[in-house]
Amino acid sequence: MLAPVPRPTDPFAVRCSRALLSPRSRLSLLALVLLTAGTLVLLYEPQRLLSSGWPQTGGAGAVLLFATAYGLCTAAFVPRPVLNLAAGALFGAGAGLTAAVAGTVLGAGIAFTLGRVLGQDALRPLVKGRWLRAADGQLSRHGFRSMLAIRLFPGVPFAAANYCAAVSRMGYVPFLLATAIGTVPNTAAYVVAGAQAGEPGSPAFLISAGFIVLSGLGAAVVAWRKRHALRRPAAGTAPATSAPTPTPASPPTPASTPAPTSAPSPAHAPALASAADTG
């Protein structure tokens, strides 16, 4: 009798690679990266370097370098309003807006890539609540339109919008394009305010400050209305009512069966035969 062939076992390296590439391991790595980035921001405050300690250089190289640093700082949770004010104070309105928008797109792309690669597989099974399912469906089906609205109204935090979009099924191109277009108005207001910070009574500074306040109020109103819309039941759905209990059908009455016809007796058989012959 042949001995059973032993089943081949996976090498140790293969098992380790599977464990490291599992969704939970990648999510843990994402949490570690974000925690490290937030800690570095709190300890070193890179926004102060961008606003006060930036090297006094000009030209397109300085704008490109600032945009790269802006993107890295944005991905590390540095507040964008501070970076936008610094861009306006360092480069003026035109070049500062270019650097700020480019850095915004870069930082959003970094966060989107981290969330998509490290967190999507582990977080998608957790999308079970009504609000989470509604947000996921809106971002997945109408990615560009939804992200454009989120960027235009500064009610949703920048980092939260990036990672929510990464967990959904939105594509890279709609996400980055909506980010580049939608962040221009609010970013321009902060950049102009930073460029005109030395003259707080100038019309440009007052207009930019008023736009910032109005956009914040508009975002609050939209968020309030969306909150109540999600709490209301969907239109056209009627409350469930108990189905009427069917009444038991009465048993069918048996049909009256005709009485069996009595067969002719043998005594009448000759008479019937003679009647048939004469007819």
C-alpha positions as CSV (number, residue, x, y, z in Angstrom):
1,M,0.0,0.0,0.0
2,L,1.4,3.4,-1.0
3,A,2.0,5.9,1.7
4,P,0.2,9.3,1.3
5,V,2.2,12.0,-0.4
6,P,2.8,14.8,2.0
7,R,1.2,18.1,1.0
8,P,3.8,20.7,0.2
9,T,4.0,23.5,2.7
10,D,4.5,27.2,1.8
11,P,7.9,28.6,2.3
12,F,8.4,30.9,5.3
13,A,9.1,33.9,2.9
14,V,5.9,33.4,1.0
15,R,3.8,33.3,4.2
16,C,5.5,36.4,5.5
17,S,4.9,38.3,2.3
18,R,1.2,37.3,2.4
19,A,0.9,38.5,5.9
20,L,2.6,41.8,5.1
21,L,0.5,42.4,2.0
22,S,-2.8,41.6,3.7
23,P,-5.4,44.4,4.0
24,R,-5.0,44.7,7.7
25,S,-1.3,45.0,7.5
26,R,-1.5,47.6,4.9
27,L,-4.1,49.5,6.9
28,S,-1.8,49.4,9.9
29,L,1.1,50.7,7.8
30,L,-1.2,53.6,6.6
31,A,-2.1,54.4,10.2
32,L,1.6,54.4,11.2
33,V,2.5,56.7,8.3
34,L,-0.2,59.2,9.1
35,L,0.6,59.1,12.8
36,T,4.3,59.7,12.1
37,A,3.5,62.6,9.7
38,G,1.2,64.2,12.3
39,T,3.8,63.9,15.0
40,L,6.5,65.5,12.8
41,V,4.2,68.4,12.0
42,L,3.5,69.0,15.7
43,L,7.2,68.8,16.6
44,Y,8.9,70.7,13.8
45,E,6.0,72.9,12.5
46,P,7.1,73.0,8.8
47,Q,4.5,75.7,8.1
48,R,6.8,78.2,10.0
49,L,9.6,77.3,7.6
50,L,7.5,78.0,4.6
51,S,6.2,81.3,5.9
52,S,9.3,82.8,7.6
53,G,12.4,80.7,7.0
54,W,12.0,80.2,3.2
55,P,15.2,80.9,1.3
56,Q,15.1,84.2,-0.5
57,T,15.2,82.9,-4.1
58,G,13.0,83.8,-7.0
59,G,12.0,82.4,-10.3
60,A,10.2,79.3,-11.5
61,G,12.6,77.0,-9.5
62,A,11.5,78.6,-6.2
63,V,7.8,78.3,-7.1
64,L,8.3,74.6,-8.0
65,L,10.2,73.9,-4.8
66,F,7.5,75.6,-2.8
67,A,4.8,73.6,-4.5
68,T,6.6,70.4,-3.7
69,A,7.1,71.3,-0.1
70,Y,3.4,72.4,0.0
71,G,2.2,69.1,-1.3
72,L,4.3,67.1,1.2
73,C,3.1,69.3,4.1
74,T,-0.5,69.0,3.0
75,A,-0.3,65.2,2.9
76,A,1.1,65.5,6.5
77,F,-1.9,67.4,7.7
78,V,-0.5,70.9,7.7
79,P,-3.5,73.3,7.5
80,R,-3.9,74.6,3.9
81,P,-5.0,78.1,4.9
82,V,-1.6,78.7,6.5
83,L,0.2,77.4,3.4
84,N,-1.9,79.6,1.1
85,L,-1.2,82.7,3.2
86,A,2.5,81.9,3.1
87,A,2.4,81.4,-0.7
88,G,0.8,84.8,-1.2
89,A,3.2,86.5,1.2
90,L,6.3,85.0,-0.5
91,F,5.4,85.1,-4.2
92,G,2.5,87.5,-4.6
93,A,-0.9,86.7,-6.0
94,G,-0.1,85.2,-9.4
95,A,2.9,83.0,-8.6
96,G,1.6,82.2,-5.2
97,L,-1.7,80.9,-6.6
98,T,0.1,78.7,-9.1
99,A,2.3,77.3,-6.4
100,A,-0.6,76.7,-4.0
101,V,-2.8,75.0,-6.5
102,A,0.0,72.8,-7.8
103,G,0.9,71.9,-4.2
104,T,-2.7,71.2,-3.4
105,V,-3.0,68.7,-6.3
106,L,0.3,67.1,-5.4
107,G,-0.8,66.6,-1.7
108,A,-4.2,65.3,-2.7
109,G,-2.6,62.8,-5.1
110,I,-0.2,61.6,-2.4
111,A,-3.0,61.1,0.1
112,F,-5.3,59.5,-2.5
113,T,-2.5,57.0,-3.5
114,L,-1.8,56.1,0.2
115,G,-5.5,55.5,0.9
116,R,-6.1,53.6,-2.3
117,V,-3.1,51.3,-2.0
118,L,-3.0,50.8,1.8
119,G,-6.5,51.3,3.1
120,Q,-9.2,50.6,0.5
121,D,-9.3,46.8,0.8
122,A,-9.5,46.9,4.6
123,L,-11.9,49.8,4.9
124,R,-14.5,49.0,2.2
125,P,-16.1,46.1,4.2
126,L,-16.7,48.6,7.0
127,V,-18.8,50.9,4.8
128,K,-22.1,49.8,6.3
129,G,-23.8,52.8,7.9
130,R,-26.5,54.8,6.0
131,W,-24.3,57.9,5.7
132,L,-21.2,56.0,4.8
133,R,-23.1,54.1,2.1
134,A,-24.6,57.3,0.7
135,A,-21.2,59.0,0.6
136,D,-19.6,56.0,-1.0
137,G,-22.3,55.7,-3.7
138,Q,-22.2,59.4,-4.5
139,L,-18.4,59.5,-4.8
140,S,-18.3,56.2,-6.8
141,R,-21.1,57.1,-9.3
142,H,-20.6,60.9,-9.6
143,G,-17.0,61.3,-8.7
144,F,-16.0,64.5,-10.5
145,R,-19.3,66.3,-9.7
146,S,-19.2,65.3,-6.0
147,M,-15.5,66.1,-5.5
148,L,-15.9,69.4,-7.3
149,A,-18.7,70.4,-4.9
150,I,-16.6,69.3,-1.9
151,R,-13.7,71.4,-3.0
152,L,-15.8,74.5,-3.8
153,F,-17.4,74.5,-0.3
154,P,-14.7,74.2,2.4
155,G,-16.9,72.4,4.9
156,V,-15.2,69.0,4.5
157,P,-11.6,68.8,5.8
158,F,-9.1,68.4,3.0
159,A,-7.5,65.2,4.3
160,A,-10.9,63.6,5.1
161,A,-12.1,64.2,1.6
162,N,-8.9,62.7,0.1
163,Y,-9.1,59.4,2.1
164,C,-12.9,59.1,1.6
165,A,-12.4,59.4,-2.1
166,A,-9.6,56.8,-2.0
167,V,-11.8,54.3,-0.2
168,S,-14.5,54.8,-2.9
169,R,-14.3,53.6,-6.5
170,M,-13.5,57.1,-7.9
171,G,-10.8,57.3,-10.5
172,Y,-7.5,59.3,-10.3
173,V,-8.3,61.6,-13.2
174,P,-11.8,62.8,-12.0
175,F,-10.3,63.2,-8.4
176,L,-7.3,65.3,-9.4
177,L,-9.2,67.3,-12.0
178,A,-12.0,68.2,-9.6
179,T,-9.4,69.1,-7.0
180,A,-7.4,71.4,-9.4
181,I,-10.6,73.2,-10.4
182,G,-12.6,73.3,-7.2
183,T,-9.8,74.6,-4.9
184,V,-9.0,77.6,-7.1
185,P,-11.6,80.1,-5.6
186,N,-10.9,79.5,-2.0
187,T,-7.2,79.1,-2.5
188,A,-7.1,82.4,-4.4
189,A,-8.8,84.2,-1.6
190,Y,-6.2,83.1,0.9
191,V,-3.3,83.8,-1.4
192,V,-4.5,87.3,-2.1
193,A,-5.1,87.9,1.6
194,G,-1.5,86.8,2.3
195,A,-0.2,89.0,-0.5
196,Q,-2.1,92.0,0.9
197,A,-1.4,91.2,4.5
198,G,0.7,94.4,4.8
199,E,-2.3,96.5,3.8
200,P,-5.4,95.1,5.7
201,G,-7.5,98.0,4.6
202,S,-7.0,97.5,0.9
203,P,-9.9,96.5,-1.3
204,A,-8.2,93.3,-2.4
205,F,-7.7,92.2,1.2
206,L,-11.3,93.1,2.2
207,I,-12.8,91.3,-0.8
208,S,-10.7,88.2,-0.2
209,A,-11.6,88.1,3.5
210,G,-15.3,88.6,2.7
211,F,-15.2,85.7,0.2
212,I,-13.6,83.5,2.9
213,V,-16.3,84.3,5.4
214,L,-19.2,83.8,2.8
215,S,-17.8,80.5,1.5
216,G,-17.6,79.2,5.1
217,L,-21.2,80.2,5.8
218,G,-22.3,78.7,2.5
219,A,-20.6,75.4,3.4
220,A,-22.2,75.4,6.8
221,V,-25.7,75.9,5.2
222,V,-25.1,73.1,2.6
223,A,-23.9,70.7,5.3
224,W,-26.9,71.4,7.5
225,R,-29.3,70.8,4.6
226,K,-27.6,67.6,3.6
227,R,-27.7,66.4,7.1
228,H,-31.5,66.8,7.3
229,A,-31.9,65.4,3.9
230,L,-30.2,62.2,5.0
231,R,-32.3,61.9,8.1
232,R,-35.6,62.2,6.1
233,P,-36.9,59.0,4.6
234,A,-36.5,58.6,0.9
235,A,-39.3,60.2,-1.2
236,G,-41.9,57.8,-2.5
237,T,-41.5,55.1,0.2
238,A,-44.7,54.4,2.1
239,P,-44.6,53.0,5.6
240,A,-44.9,49.3,5.7
241,T,-48.3,48.0,6.6
242,S,-49.3,44.6,7.8
243,A,-50.6,42.5,5.0
244,P,-54.3,41.5,5.4
245,T,-54.8,38.0,6.8
246,P,-56.4,35.9,4.1
247,T,-59.7,34.4,5.2
248,P,-59.8,30.6,4.9
249,A,-61.8,29.5,1.9
250,S,-64.9,27.5,2.6
251,P,-64.7,23.9,1.5
252,P,-66.4,23.4,-1.8
253,T,-69.8,21.8,-1.6
254,P,-69.9,18.5,-3.3
255,A,-71.8,18.6,-6.6
256,S,-75.1,16.6,-6.5
257,T,-74.4,13.4,-8.3
258,P,-77.3,12.2,-10.4
259,A,-79.0,9.1,-9.2
260,P,-77.8,6.0,-11.0
261,T,-80.3,4.9,-13.7
262,S,-81.7,1.5,-13.0
263,A,-81.0,-1.0,-15.7
264,P,-84.0,-2.6,-17.4
265,S,-85.1,-5.8,-15.8
266,P,-84.9,-9.0,-17.9
267,A,-88.7,-9.3,-18.0
268,H,-88.9,-6.1,-20.2
269,A,-86.2,-7.1,-22.6
270,P,-88.4,-8.8,-25.2
271,A,-90.7,-5.8,-25.3
272,L,-87.9,-3.4,-25.9
273,A,-86.5,-5.5,-28.6
274,S,-89.8,-5.7,-30.4
275,A,-90.3,-2.0,-30.2
276,A,-86.9,-1.4,-31.7
277,D,-87.8,-3.8,-34.6
278,T,-91.1,-2.1,-35.4
279,G,-89.4,1.4,-35.2
